[in-house]
Protein backbone atom coordinates (compact mmCIF):
# COMPACT_ATOMS: atom_id res chain seq x y z
CA UNK A 1 0.00 0.00 0.00
CA UNK A 2 2.87 2.40 0.92
CA UNK A 3 0.98 5.75 0.83
CA UNK A 4 -2.68 5.57 1.81
CA UNK A 5 -5.32 7.84 0.35
CA UNK A 6 -7.78 9.59 2.70
CA UNK A 7 -10.47 7.14 1.61
CA UNK A 8 -8.26 4.13 2.36
CA UNK A 9 -7.43 5.59 5.77
CA UNK A 10 -11.12 5.99 6.63
CA UNK A 11 -11.86 2.45 5.52
CA UNK A 12 -8.92 1.10 7.56
CA UNK A 13 -10.42 2.31 10.85
CA UNK A 14 -13.82 0.68 10.29
CA UNK A 15 -13.22 -2.40 12.41
CA UNK A 16 -14.16 -4.00 15.74
CA UNK A 17 -12.60 -1.34 18.02
CA UNK A 18 -14.53 -0.75 21.24
CA UNK A 19 -15.16 3.01 21.52
CA UNK A 20 -17.54 4.83 23.89
CA UNK A 21 -18.59 8.47 23.69
CA UNK A 22 -21.20 10.23 25.85
CA UNK A 23 -22.50 6.95 27.25
CA UNK A 24 -22.87 5.19 23.89
CA UNK A 25 -20.92 2.48 22.08
CA UNK A 26 -19.80 3.95 18.75
CA UNK A 27 -19.91 1.42 15.93
CA UNK A 28 -18.21 3.56 13.26
CA UNK A 29 -16.00 6.47 14.31
CA UNK A 30 -15.87 7.78 10.74
CA UNK A 31 -19.59 8.54 10.77
CA UNK A 32 -20.11 9.79 14.33
CA UNK A 33 -20.75 13.59 14.25
CA UNK A 34 -18.11 14.41 16.87
CA UNK A 35 -15.49 11.73 16.31
CA UNK A 36 -15.69 12.35 12.57
CA UNK A 37 -14.02 15.71 13.28
CA UNK A 38 -11.00 13.84 14.64
CA UNK A 39 -11.06 11.49 11.65
CA UNK A 40 -11.09 14.46 9.26
CA UNK A 41 -8.12 15.99 11.09
CA UNK A 42 -6.17 12.73 10.88
CA UNK A 43 -7.05 12.46 7.19
CA UNK A 44 -4.97 15.59 6.58
CA UNK A 45 -1.89 13.37 6.89
CA UNK A 46 -3.17 11.48 3.85
CA UNK A 47 -4.54 14.44 1.89
CA UNK A 48 -1.29 16.40 1.74
CA UNK A 49 0.94 13.60 0.31
CA UNK A 50 -1.54 13.29 -2.57
CA UNK A 51 -1.14 17.00 -3.36
CA UNK A 52 1.65 17.59 -5.94
CA UNK A 53 2.57 20.81 -4.11
CA UNK A 54 3.44 18.87 -0.95
CA UNK A 55 4.29 15.35 -2.07
CA UNK A 56 8.07 15.86 -2.09
CA UNK A 57 7.92 17.06 1.51
CA UNK A 58 5.81 14.17 2.80
CA UNK A 59 7.02 11.23 0.68
CA UNK A 60 10.43 9.58 0.48
CA UNK A 61 11.94 6.26 -0.65
CA UNK A 62 12.72 3.35 1.66
CA UNK A 63 15.67 0.99 1.28
CA UNK A 64 13.78 -1.00 -1.37
CA UNK A 65 13.03 2.10 -3.43
CA UNK A 66 9.35 2.17 -2.48
CA UNK A 67 7.42 5.35 -1.68
CA UNK A 68 6.86 5.71 2.08
CA UNK A 69 5.85 8.50 4.39
CA UNK A 70 8.88 10.48 5.58
CA UNK A 71 7.49 10.64 9.11
CA UNK A 72 8.53 6.99 9.59
CA UNK A 73 12.20 7.82 8.91
CA UNK A 74 14.46 8.00 11.99
CA UNK A 75 16.27 11.35 12.18
CA UNK A 76 20.02 11.27 11.50
CA UNK A 77 20.68 14.88 10.50
CA UNK A 78 19.64 18.46 11.13
CA UNK A 79 17.87 18.36 7.78
CA UNK A 80 15.78 15.35 8.89
CA UNK A 81 14.63 17.20 12.02
CA UNK A 82 13.83 20.37 10.08
CA UNK A 83 11.88 18.38 7.48
CA UNK A 84 9.85 16.70 10.22
CA UNK A 85 9.18 20.15 11.66
CA UNK A 86 8.04 21.48 8.27
CA UNK A 87 5.66 18.52 7.85
CA UNK A 88 4.07 19.24 11.24
CA UNK A 89 3.71 22.95 10.46
CA UNK A 90 2.16 22.24 7.05
CA UNK A 91 -0.42 19.97 8.70
CA UNK A 92 -1.03 22.57 11.42
CA UNK A 93 -1.58 25.40 8.95
CA UNK A 94 -4.04 23.17 7.10
CA UNK A 95 -5.91 22.33 10.34
CA UNK A 96 -6.20 25.84 11.86
CA UNK A 97 -3.21 25.35 14.14
CA UNK A 98 -3.70 21.67 15.02
CA UNK A 99 -1.08 19.21 13.70
CA UNK A 100 -3.07 16.57 11.86
CA UNK A 101 -3.08 13.49 14.06
CA UNK A 102 -2.54 10.30 12.07
CA UNK A 103 1.24 10.74 12.17
CA UNK A 104 1.72 12.99 15.17
CA UNK A 105 2.14 11.65 18.72
CA UNK A 106 2.87 8.02 17.86
CA UNK A 107 5.78 8.93 15.61
CA UNK A 108 7.52 10.57 18.57
CA UNK A 109 7.25 7.33 20.56
CA UNK A 110 8.56 5.34 17.59
CA UNK A 111 11.56 7.63 17.25
CA UNK A 112 12.14 7.59 21.01
CA UNK A 113 12.42 3.80 20.99
CA UNK A 114 14.49 3.98 17.81
CA UNK A 115 17.14 5.74 19.91
CA UNK A 116 16.52 4.02 23.26
CA UNK A 117 16.49 0.49 21.85
CA UNK A 118 20.00 1.07 20.48
CA UNK A 119 21.10 2.31 23.91
CA UNK A 120 19.60 -0.74 25.63
CA UNK A 121 21.19 -3.13 23.13
CA UNK A 122 24.62 -1.56 23.67
CA UNK A 123 24.34 -1.61 27.46
CA UNK A 124 22.37 -4.81 28.09
CA UNK A 125 23.06 -6.96 25.04
CA UNK A 126 19.35 -7.07 24.12
CA UNK A 127 17.94 -7.07 20.59
CA UNK A 128 15.14 -4.54 21.01
CA UNK A 129 16.35 -2.41 18.10
CA UNK A 130 15.59 -5.28 15.69
CA UNK A 131 11.98 -5.35 16.92
CA UNK A 132 11.63 -1.57 16.69
CA UNK A 133 12.97 -1.48 13.16
CA UNK A 134 10.77 -4.41 12.08
CA UNK A 135 7.78 -2.51 13.45
CA UNK A 136 8.93 0.65 11.65
CA UNK A 137 8.96 -1.27 8.36
CA UNK A 138 5.45 -2.56 9.08
CA UNK A 139 4.25 1.00 9.62
CA UNK A 140 5.94 2.15 6.42
CA UNK A 141 4.37 -0.66 4.41
CA UNK A 142 0.86 0.06 5.68
CA UNK A 143 1.22 3.85 6.18
CA UNK A 144 -0.49 3.28 9.52
CA UNK A 145 -2.05 6.02 11.60
CA UNK A 146 -0.25 5.85 14.94
CA UNK A 147 -0.92 7.14 18.48
CA UNK A 148 1.01 6.87 21.74
CA UNK A 149 -0.39 5.88 25.13
CA UNK A 150 1.94 7.08 27.87
CA UNK A 151 0.19 8.77 30.82
CA UNK A 152 -1.06 6.26 33.39
CA UNK A 153 -4.18 6.72 35.53
CA UNK A 154 -1.72 7.08 38.50
CA UNK A 155 -4.17 6.82 41.43
CA UNK A 156 -2.48 8.22 44.58
CA UNK A 157 0.33 10.39 43.22
CA UNK A 158 2.34 10.02 46.46
CA UNK A 159 2.65 6.23 46.05
CA UNK A 160 4.85 4.25 43.68
CA UNK A 161 3.12 2.05 41.08
CA UNK A 162 3.54 -1.19 43.01
CA UNK A 163 2.32 0.39 46.27
CA UNK A 164 -1.04 1.67 45.02
CA UNK A 165 -4.28 0.91 46.88
CA UNK A 166 -6.93 -0.49 46.61
CA UNK A 167 -5.55 -2.19 43.47
CA UNK A 168 -2.25 -2.39 41.58
CA UNK A 169 -3.56 -1.41 38.14
CA UNK A 170 -3.40 2.39 38.31
CA UNK A 171 -0.21 2.01 36.28
CA UNK A 172 -0.22 -0.41 33.37
CA UNK A 173 1.69 -3.59 34.22
CA UNK A 174 2.60 -7.08 33.10
CA UNK A 175 0.37 -9.64 34.80
CA UNK A 176 1.51 -12.73 32.89
CA UNK A 177 4.35 -13.73 30.61
CA UNK A 178 5.28 -16.61 28.32
CA UNK A 179 7.76 -17.22 25.54
CA UNK A 180 5.06 -16.02 23.14
CA UNK A 181 4.39 -12.65 24.73
CA UNK A 182 3.09 -10.72 27.72
CA UNK A 183 -0.36 -10.00 29.14
CA UNK A 184 -0.95 -6.48 30.44
CA UNK A 185 -3.56 -4.77 32.57
CA UNK A 186 -4.16 -1.11 33.43
CA UNK A 187 -5.27 2.18 31.93
CA UNK A 188 -3.75 5.13 30.08
CA UNK A 189 -5.27 8.62 30.17
CA UNK A 190 -5.52 11.62 27.80
CA UNK A 191 -4.64 9.56 24.72
CA UNK A 192 -5.11 11.87 21.76
CA UNK A 193 -6.50 10.46 18.51
CA UNK A 194 -6.57 6.92 19.96
CA UNK A 195 -10.10 6.05 18.71
CA UNK A 196 -9.23 7.19 15.17
CA UNK A 197 -5.89 5.52 14.34
CA UNK A 198 -4.67 2.06 13.33
CA UNK A 199 -1.88 1.38 15.80
CA UNK A 200 -0.73 2.47 19.25
CA UNK A 201 2.63 2.44 21.04
CA UNK A 202 2.23 2.01 24.81
CA UNK A 203 5.03 3.10 27.14
CA UNK A 204 5.83 4.10 30.76
CA UNK A 205 5.29 7.68 31.92
CA UNK A 206 7.86 7.81 34.77
CA UNK A 207 10.93 6.37 36.44
CA UNK A 208 10.45 2.93 37.95
CA UNK A 209 12.36 1.21 40.74
CA UNK A 210 13.25 -2.47 40.79
CA UNK A 211 10.12 -3.25 42.84
CA UNK A 212 8.12 -1.70 39.99
CA UNK A 213 9.73 -3.79 37.24
CA UNK A 214 6.39 -5.24 36.11
CA UNK A 215 5.35 -1.68 35.24
CA UNK A 216 8.43 -1.13 33.05
CA UNK A 217 6.80 -2.25 29.82
CA UNK A 218 6.49 -0.81 26.32
CA UNK A 219 4.87 -2.35 23.27
CA UNK A 220 2.83 -1.74 20.11
CA UNK A 221 -0.55 -3.17 19.17
CA UNK A 222 -3.46 -2.65 16.75
CA UNK A 223 -6.24 -0.41 18.05
CA UNK A 224 -8.87 -3.13 17.77
CA UNK A 225 -6.92 -5.65 19.88
CA UNK A 226 -9.18 -7.80 22.05
CA UNK A 227 -9.49 -6.48 25.60
CA UNK A 228 -8.78 -2.82 24.75
CA UNK A 229 -11.55 -0.23 25.23
CA UNK A 230 -11.63 3.53 24.59
CA UNK A 231 -13.76 5.92 26.62
CA UNK A 232 -13.62 9.32 24.93
CA UNK A 233 -13.41 12.60 26.81
CA UNK A 234 -16.48 14.81 27.12
CA UNK A 235 -16.67 17.55 24.52
CA UNK A 236 -17.65 21.13 25.30
CA UNK A 237 -20.95 22.30 23.87
CA UNK A 238 -20.18 22.56 20.18
CA UNK A 239 -22.68 22.43 17.36
CA UNK A 240 -20.91 20.18 14.89
CA UNK A 241 -20.64 21.78 11.45
CA UNK A 242 -21.50 25.28 12.72
CA UNK A 243 -18.40 27.14 11.56
CA UNK A 244 -19.94 30.56 12.12
CA UNK A 245 -20.28 30.28 15.90
CA UNK A 246 -17.54 27.64 16.41
CA UNK A 247 -15.02 28.22 13.59
CA UNK A 248 -12.19 26.66 15.60
CA UNK A 249 -13.72 24.08 17.95
CA UNK A 250 -16.12 22.66 15.34
CA UNK A 251 -13.04 22.01 13.21
CA UNK A 252 -10.88 20.46 15.96
CA UNK A 253 -11.34 17.33 18.06
CA UNK A 254 -8.39 15.22 19.13
CA UNK A 255 -10.81 12.69 20.71
CA UNK A 256 -8.73 12.07 23.84
CA UNK A 257 -9.64 8.79 25.48
CA UNK A 258 -9.00 6.77 28.59
CA UNK A 259 -7.68 3.50 27.20
CA UNK A 260 -8.48 0.40 29.26
CA UNK A 261 -6.32 -2.73 28.95
CA UNK A 262 -8.24 -5.70 30.35
CA UNK A 263 -5.69 -8.54 30.35
CA UNK A 264 -4.49 -7.80 26.83
CA UNK A 265 -2.03 -10.17 25.15
CA UNK A 266 0.93 -8.61 23.29
CA UNK A 267 3.13 -10.79 21.04
CA UNK A 268 6.81 -10.72 22.06
CA UNK A 269 7.95 -9.31 18.69
CA UNK A 270 5.98 -6.16 19.52
CA UNK A 271 7.43 -5.73 23.03
CA UNK A 272 10.09 -2.98 23.28
CA UNK A 273 10.67 -2.89 27.06
CA UNK A 274 10.02 -5.74 29.48
CA UNK A 275 11.17 -5.33 33.05
CA UNK A 276 14.26 -3.21 32.36
CA UNK A 277 13.09 -0.75 35.00
CA UNK A 278 16.16 1.46 34.78
CA UNK A 279 15.12 2.43 31.22
CA UNK A 280 11.52 3.36 31.99
CA UNK A 281 12.37 6.96 32.94
CA UNK A 282 14.76 7.44 29.99
CA UNK A 283 12.06 6.18 27.62
CA UNK A 284 9.69 8.91 28.86
CA UNK A 285 12.41 11.56 28.60
CA UNK A 286 13.43 10.45 25.09
CA UNK A 287 9.79 10.57 24.00
CA UNK A 288 9.62 14.10 25.43
CA UNK A 289 12.69 15.11 23.40
CA UNK A 290 10.89 14.26 20.16
CA UNK A 291 7.44 15.33 21.32
CA UNK A 292 8.73 18.77 22.32
CA UNK A 293 9.90 19.16 18.70
CA UNK A 294 6.38 18.36 17.56
CA UNK A 295 4.86 20.77 20.08
CA UNK A 296 7.29 23.57 19.26
CA UNK A 297 6.53 23.08 15.57
CA UNK A 298 2.74 23.28 15.66
CA UNK A 299 2.52 25.94 18.38
CA UNK A 300 3.80 28.52 15.92
CA UNK A 301 0.97 28.06 13.36
CA UNK A 302 -1.42 28.00 16.31
CA UNK A 303 -0.07 31.38 17.37
CA UNK A 304 -0.20 32.66 13.80
CA UNK A 305 -3.95 32.08 14.10
CA UNK A 306 -4.27 33.75 17.53
CA UNK A 307 -2.08 36.76 16.68
CA UNK A 308 -3.81 37.11 13.34
CA UNK A 309 -7.22 37.14 15.03
CA UNK A 310 -6.06 39.88 17.40
CA UNK A 311 -4.68 41.94 14.51
CA UNK A 312 -7.88 41.39 12.52
CA UNK A 313 -10.05 42.55 15.44
CA UNK A 314 -7.85 45.61 15.96
CA UNK A 315 -8.35 46.48 12.29
CA UNK A 316 -12.10 45.77 12.28
CA UNK A 317 -12.55 47.90 15.41
CA UNK A 318 -10.52 50.74 13.88
CA UNK A 319 -7.93 50.57 16.68
CA UNK A 320 -4.88 49.24 14.86
CA UNK A 321 -2.96 52.51 15.45
CA UNK A 322 -4.02 53.03 19.06
CA UNK A 323 -0.93 52.90 21.29
CA UNK A 324 -2.04 50.33 23.88
CA UNK A 325 -3.39 48.08 21.12
CA UNK A 326 -0.07 48.37 19.26
CA UNK A 327 1.75 47.42 22.47
CA UNK A 328 -0.38 44.27 22.84
CA UNK A 329 0.08 43.32 19.18
CA UNK A 330 3.86 43.83 19.49
CA UNK A 331 3.93 41.56 22.55
CA UNK A 332 1.92 38.91 20.71
CA UNK A 333 4.27 39.02 17.72
CA UNK A 334 7.36 38.71 19.96
CA UNK A 335 5.74 35.82 21.80
CA UNK A 336 5.04 33.93 18.57
CA UNK A 337 8.39 34.58 16.90
CA UNK A 338 10.34 33.73 20.06
CA UNK A 339 8.77 30.28 20.15
CA UNK A 340 9.51 29.78 16.46
CA UNK A 341 13.18 30.73 17.00
CA UNK A 342 13.59 28.38 19.96
CA UNK A 343 11.94 25.52 18.11
CA UNK A 344 14.24 26.00 15.14
CA UNK A 345 17.27 26.16 17.44
CA UNK A 346 16.32 22.78 18.94
CA UNK A 347 16.46 21.20 15.47
CA UNK A 348 19.55 23.09 14.32
CA UNK A 349 21.57 22.05 17.39
CA UNK A 350 20.67 18.36 17.84
CA UNK A 351 22.17 15.88 20.27
CA UNK A 352 23.92 12.84 18.79
CA UNK A 353 23.19 9.50 20.47
CA UNK A 354 26.57 7.87 21.34
CA UNK A 355 27.40 4.71 19.42
CA UNK A 356 24.78 5.38 16.74
CA UNK A 357 24.17 7.60 13.72
CA UNK A 358 20.96 8.98 15.28
CA UNK A 359 20.13 12.46 16.58
CA UNK A 360 17.34 14.05 18.61
CA UNK A 361 16.35 17.69 19.18
CA UNK A 362 18.26 19.78 21.72
CA UNK A 363 16.30 19.12 24.95
CA UNK A 364 17.05 22.47 26.62
CA UNK A 365 15.91 24.62 23.70
CA UNK A 366 12.79 22.56 23.00
CA UNK A 367 11.74 22.48 26.66
CA UNK A 368 12.18 26.24 26.95
CA UNK A 369 10.12 26.76 23.80
CA UNK A 370 7.26 24.63 25.15
CA UNK A 371 7.42 26.27 28.59
CA UNK A 372 7.49 29.77 27.08
CA UNK A 373 4.41 28.91 25.01
CA UNK A 374 2.33 27.39 27.82
CA UNK A 375 3.37 29.87 30.52
CA UNK A 376 2.38 32.87 28.40
CA UNK A 377 -0.68 31.51 26.62
CA UNK A 378 -3.18 32.88 29.13
CA UNK A 379 -1.64 36.33 28.75
CA UNK A 380 -1.98 36.01 24.98
CA UNK A 381 -5.66 35.11 25.33
CA UNK A 382 -6.11 38.08 27.67
CA UNK A 383 -4.67 40.40 25.02
CA UNK A 384 -6.92 38.86 22.37
CA UNK A 385 -10.02 39.30 24.54
CA UNK A 386 -9.06 42.87 25.41
CA UNK A 387 -8.49 43.84 21.77
CA UNK A 388 -11.75 42.18 20.70
CA UNK A 389 -13.79 44.07 23.30
CA UNK A 390 -16.77 43.16 25.48
CA UNK A 391 -18.65 41.89 22.45
CA UNK A 392 -16.56 38.71 22.77
CA UNK A 393 -18.91 37.66 25.59
CA UNK A 394 -22.21 38.87 24.14
CA UNK A 395 -22.02 38.46 20.37
CA UNK A 396 -25.28 37.12 18.81
CA UNK A 397 -25.14 33.79 17.04
CA UNK A 398 -24.65 33.22 13.36
CA UNK A 399 -28.25 32.00 13.22
CA UNK A 400 -29.40 35.48 14.23
CA UNK A 401 -27.27 37.01 11.50
CA UNK A 402 -28.67 34.61 8.91
CA UNK A 403 -32.25 35.20 10.08
CA UNK A 404 -33.95 37.56 7.55
CA UNK A 405 -35.89 39.19 10.42
CA UNK A 406 -32.73 40.29 12.27
CA UNK A 407 -29.98 40.33 9.68
CA UNK A 408 -30.56 43.92 8.56
CA UNK A 409 -30.37 45.13 12.18
CA UNK A 410 -27.12 43.31 12.87
CA UNK A 411 -25.76 44.51 9.54
CA UNK A 412 -26.43 48.08 10.64
CA UNK A 413 -25.28 47.99 14.25
CA UNK A 414 -22.51 45.39 14.42
CA UNK A 415 -20.36 46.97 11.76
CA UNK A 416 -17.02 48.42 12.80
CA UNK A 417 -14.51 50.35 10.75
CA UNK A 418 -15.92 51.75 7.51
CA UNK A 419 -15.73 49.22 4.71
CA UNK A 420 -15.75 46.18 7.00
CA UNK A 421 -18.95 44.12 6.61
CA UNK A 422 -20.73 43.30 9.86
CA UNK A 423 -20.65 39.62 8.90
CA UNK A 424 -16.83 39.67 8.73
CA UNK A 425 -16.60 41.35 12.12
CA UNK A 426 -19.06 38.88 13.66
CA UNK A 427 -17.15 35.91 12.28
CA UNK A 428 -13.88 37.29 13.65
CA UNK A 429 -15.49 37.90 17.06
CA UNK A 430 -16.73 34.31 17.17
CA UNK A 431 -13.23 33.09 16.27
CA UNK A 432 -11.76 35.15 19.11
CA UNK A 433 -14.39 33.78 21.49
CA UNK A 434 -13.68 30.24 20.35
CA UNK A 435 -9.93 30.63 20.81
CA UNK A 436 -10.50 31.85 24.37
CA UNK A 437 -12.70 28.84 25.27
CA UNK A 438 -11.96 26.94 28.48
CA UNK A 439 -11.14 23.61 26.80
CA UNK A 440 -8.46 25.10 24.63
CA UNK A 441 -6.83 26.92 27.54
CA UNK A 442 -6.57 23.77 29.65
CA UNK A 443 -5.38 21.57 26.82
CA UNK A 444 -2.73 24.10 25.86
CA UNK A 445 -1.35 24.30 29.38
CA UNK A 446 -0.98 20.53 29.84
CA UNK A 447 -0.56 19.25 26.29
CA UNK A 448 2.88 17.79 25.50
CA UNK A 449 3.79 17.96 29.20
CA UNK A 450 2.90 20.25 32.09
CA UNK A 451 4.82 23.36 33.13
CA UNK A 452 6.23 21.37 36.06
CA UNK A 453 7.57 18.72 33.66
CA UNK A 454 9.38 21.38 31.65
CA UNK A 455 10.81 22.98 34.80
CA UNK A 456 12.18 19.64 35.98
CA UNK A 457 13.78 18.97 32.59
CA UNK A 458 15.23 22.46 32.30
CA UNK A 459 16.70 22.31 35.83
CA UNK A 460 18.28 18.92 35.08
CA UNK A 461 19.69 20.15 31.76
CA UNK A 462 20.90 23.57 32.92
CA UNK A 463 24.68 24.03 32.98
CA UNK A 464 24.87 25.79 36.35
CA UNK A 465 28.63 25.22 36.54
CA UNK A 466 29.07 27.42 33.49
CA UNK A 467 26.93 30.11 35.06
CA UNK A 468 28.84 29.87 38.36
CA UNK A 469 32.17 30.08 36.52
CA UNK A 470 31.03 33.38 34.99
CA UNK A 471 30.04 34.67 38.43
CA UNK A 472 33.30 33.54 40.11
CA UNK A 473 35.31 35.22 37.35
CA UNK A 474 33.50 38.53 37.82
CA UNK A 475 33.77 38.30 41.63
CA UNK A 476 37.50 37.40 41.37
CA UNK A 477 36.97 34.12 43.24
CA UNK A 478 39.71 31.63 42.41
CA UNK A 479 38.64 28.05 41.73
CA UNK A 480 40.50 25.06 40.44
CA UNK A 481 37.46 23.77 38.52
CA UNK A 482 36.57 26.22 35.78
CA UNK A 483 34.06 25.48 33.04
CA UNK A 484 35.43 24.60 29.57
CA UNK A 485 33.49 27.51 28.04
CA UNK A 486 35.76 29.86 29.99
CA UNK A 487 38.99 27.84 29.80
CA UNK A 488 40.48 30.00 27.03
CA UNK A 489 39.07 33.33 28.20
CA UNK A 490 41.92 35.65 29.28
CA UNK A 491 41.80 37.28 32.74
CA UNK A 492 40.61 40.83 33.19
CA UNK A 493 42.40 43.25 33.19
CA UNK A 494 44.42 41.77 30.38
CA UNK A 495 47.77 41.67 32.16
CA UNK A 496 46.34 38.71 34.06
CA UNK A 497 47.33 40.02 37.50
CA UNK A 498 45.60 43.23 38.43
CA UNK A 499 42.52 42.79 40.50
CA UNK A 500 43.20 39.13 41.35
CA UNK A 501 43.67 37.94 44.91
KABELTA-V937300 format. One line per field, one symbol per residue. phi: phi as a letter, one per 40 degrees, with the letter a starting at -180 (. if undefined). A space follows every 50 residues. Layout:
# KABELTA-V937300
phi->???
This chain:
# KABELTA-V937300
phi->.gbccdccccccbcacdbbbafgbcccaccbcdcccccdccccdcbcccc cdcbdcccbbbcccgccbcccccccbadcccccdccccccccccbfgbcg icbbcccccdcccccccccccccbgcbccccccccdccccccfccbbbbb cccggcccbcdcbcbcbbbcbcacbaaaccibbbaiabbgccgdcbbcba cbacbacbcccbdcccaaabacccddgbbbbcccbddbcdgccccbcccc cbacfdbcbbbbfccbcccbcbaagcdcbccdccccdcdcccdccdcccc dccdcccccccccccccgbcbcdcccccccccccdcccccccccccccbc bccdgbbbbacccccccccccdcccbcccccccccccchccccbcccccc cccdcbccccdcbbcbcdgccdccccccccccccccccdccccccbcfhc dccccccccccccccccccccccccgbcacbccdcbcbcccbcccgbcgc b
